[in-house]
Amino acid sequence: MPPTNDNLHQIMYTSTAAQHMDVADLSDLLMQARETNNRLDVTGMLLYRKKSFMQLIEGEHDTLVDLYETIQADERHRNVITLLDDHADDRDFEGWSMAFRYLGDLAPDDLPEGYSNFFDKGFEASDLQEDSSYGKSMLLYFRDAGEF
Ligand SMILES: Cc1cc2nc3c(=O)[nH]c(=O)nc-3n(C[C@H](O)[C@H](O)[C@H](O)COP(=O)(O)O)c2cc1C
C-alpha cells in the first residue's frame, strides 16, 4: 500500500566512498537500488562527487528505517553522517526510484549564487549538518537542473 502522508518519512545523509567509483560501479549500484526502491515504493536522489555521496531517500517510515540500516552497512562507503531524519508532508522525488547526478565534472562556478561553497569541502561541509534545508535545496536544485 502506498504510504499516506501520515507515515511519509525522509532521510538524507552524506558518506565517503570506500574507493573511487567509476561509471560501471555507479550504474551497478543504481540498478540494484532502483529495483529495490521500486518494490518498496521508495524514491529519492543520489549525488556523487570525488568519493563523496549525498543521498535523500523517502518512503514509508518503517521501510525507510530498515533500508537506511542496510545502506549504512554497505561496505562501498563509510563515514555515513545523517543530515535529516524526519516526517515529510510530501515527496520531493515523486516518480524517481533514484535520481542520480554525477557531479565530478562540475566546477563550483557552475553553481548558482550562494551555492558555490557547497563543493568547498565536498558534501561533508559542516554547513550541511547545521542546516538540513541547505543540503536539501542543493538536491532540489540538481533535480530541477536535469541531466548535464
Ligand atoms: C551510496 C549508496 C546508496 C545506496 N542506495 C540504495 C537505495 O536507495 N536503495 C537500495 O535498495 N539500495 C541502496 N544501496 C545498496 C544497499 O546498500 C544494498 O547493497 C542493497 O540494498 C542490497 O542489499 P541486500 O544485498 O542486503 O539485499 C546503496 C548503496 C550505497 C553505497
The ligand as an SDF file (V2000), in Angstrom:
LIG
                    3D

 31 33  0  0  0  0  0  0  0  0999 V2000
   25.7190    5.2500   -1.5710 C   0  0  0  0  0  0  0  0  0  0  0  0
   24.7700    4.0810   -1.6090 C   0  0  0  0  0  0  0  0  0  0  0  0
   23.4160    4.3030   -1.8480 C   0  0  0  0  0  0  0  0  0  0  0  0
   22.5200    3.2340   -1.9030 C   0  0  0  0  0  0  0  0  0  0  0  0
   21.2000    3.4730   -2.1090 N   0  0  0  0  0  0  0  0  0  0  0  0
   20.3270    2.4530   -2.1390 C   0  0  0  0  0  0  0  0  0  0  0  0
   18.9430    2.6780   -2.3250 C   0  0  0  0  0  0  0  0  0  0  0  0
   18.4710    3.8030   -2.4980 O   0  0  0  0  0  0  0  0  0  0  0  0
   18.1220    1.5860   -2.3450 N   0  0  0  0  0  0  0  0  0  0  0  0
   18.5910    0.3120   -2.1860 C   0  0  0  0  0  0  0  0  0  0  0  0
   17.8110   -0.6280   -2.2160 O   0  0  0  0  0  0  0  0  0  0  0  0
   19.8990    0.0800   -2.0230 N   0  0  0  0  0  0  0  0  0  0  0  0
   20.7750    1.1130   -1.9950 C   0  0  0  0  0  0  0  0  0  0  0  0
   22.1050    0.8560   -1.8240 N   0  0  0  0  0  0  0  0  0  0  0  0
   22.5440   -0.5470   -1.7800 C   0  0  0  0  0  0  0  0  0  0  0  0
   22.3160   -1.1870   -0.4280 C   0  0  0  0  0  0  0  0  0  0  0  0
   23.2990   -0.7240    0.4660 O   0  0  0  0  0  0  0  0  0  0  0  0
   22.3810   -2.7240   -0.5300 C   0  0  0  0  0  0  0  0  0  0  0  0
   23.5320   -3.1040   -1.1890 O   0  0  0  0  0  0  0  0  0  0  0  0
   21.1950   -3.2440   -1.3000 C   0  0  0  0  0  0  0  0  0  0  0  0
   20.0040   -2.7890   -0.7080 O   0  0  0  0  0  0  0  0  0  0  0  0
   21.1750   -4.7760   -1.3500 C   0  0  0  0  0  0  0  0  0  0  0  0
   21.1590   -5.2560   -0.0540 O   0  0  0  0  0  0  0  0  0  0  0  0
   20.9610   -6.8230    0.2460 P   0  0  0  0  0  0  0  0  0  0  0  0
   22.0770   -7.4990   -0.5010 O   0  0  0  0  0  0  0  0  0  0  0  0
   21.1040   -6.9230    1.7410 O   0  0  0  0  0  0  0  0  0  0  0  0
   19.6190   -7.1520   -0.2810 O   0  0  0  0  0  0  0  0  0  0  0  0
   23.0090    1.9240   -1.7540 C   0  0  0  0  0  0  0  0  0  0  0  0
   24.3660    1.7130   -1.5100 C   0  0  0  0  0  0  0  0  0  0  0  0
   25.2420    2.7700   -1.4540 C   0  0  0  0  0  0  0  0  0  0  0  0
   26.7040    2.5190   -1.2130 C   0  0  0  0  0  0  0  0  0  0  0  0
  1  2  1  0
  2  3  1  0
  2 30  2  0
  3  4  2  0
  4  5  1  0
  4 28  1  0
  5  6  2  0
  6  7  1  0
  6 13  1  0
  7  8  2  0
  7  9  1  0
  9 10  1  0
 10 11  2  0
 10 12  1  0
 12 13  2  0
 13 14  1  0
 14 15  1  0
 14 28  1  0
 15 16  1  0
 16 17  1  0
 16 18  1  0
 18 19  1  0
 18 20  1  0
 20 21  1  0
 20 22  1  0
 22 23  1  0
 23 24  1  0
 24 25  2  0
 24 26  1  0
 24 27  1  0
 28 29  2  0
 29 30  1  0
 30 31  1  0
M  END
$$$$
